[in-house]
Amino acid sequence: MIFAKKEERDPQGEKYTNLFVQNLPTDFTEDQLKAIFTEFGEIDSASMNHHKQGSGFVSFKEHS
């Protein structure tokens, strides 16, 4: 699964699984992003935002 805009996703109520992350080093990779956030839960996908350097998205499999 890849990141999808809120209006393109099925309604989840208050159980969000996507996280927007800012203030990352500009040379950060998707693998580094994934490595940092795996301690908080299983990750479905992680991607760097190529439109705004230093930011990215993490999509967890579960809300918790």
C-alpha positions in Angstrom: 0.0 0.0 0.0 1.3 3.5 -0.8 0.3 6.8 0.7 -3.1 8.1 -0.5 -4.6 11.5 0.1 -7.3 11.6 2.7 -10.1 12.2 0.2 -8.9 9.1 -1.8 -9.0 6.7 1.2 -11.8 4.7 2.7 -13.2 6.3 5.9 -11.4 5.1 9.0 -13.1 7.2 11.6 -10.6 8.2 14.3 -8.3 5.3 13.6 -5.7 7.0 11.4 -2.6 5.0 10.2 -0.8 7.6 8.1 1.8 9.9 9.7 3.3 13.0 8.2 6.9 13.6 9.4 8.9 16.9 9.1 12.4 18.2 9.9 14.2 15.2 8.5 17.7 15.6 7.0 17.4 16.4 3.3 19.4 13.4 2.3 17.3 11.0 4.3 16.2 7.8 2.6 12.9 5.8 2.8 14.8 2.9 4.4 16.1 5.2 7.2 12.6 6.6 7.7 11.2 3.1 8.0 14.0 2.0 10.4 13.2 4.8 12.8 9.5 4.2 13.0 9.4 0.4 13.1 9.7 0.5 16.9 6.2 2.0 17.0 4.5 -0.7 14.9 4.5 -2.6 11.7 4.8 -0.3 8.7 2.8 -0.7 5.5 4.9 1.9 3.6 7.2 4.8 4.1 8.1 7.4 1.5 10.0 10.7 1.3 8.1 13.7 0.1 9.9 14.8 -3.1 8.0 18.1 -3.3 9.1 19.3 0.1 12.6 18.2 1.2 13.0 17.1 4.8 9.6 15.5 5.1 7.9 12.2 4.5 5.0 9.9 5.2 4.8 6.7 7.2 1.7 4.4 6.8 1.3 1.9 9.7 -0.7 -1.4 9.3 -2.5 -0.7 12.6 -3.7 2.4 14.3 -2.2 1.5 17.7 
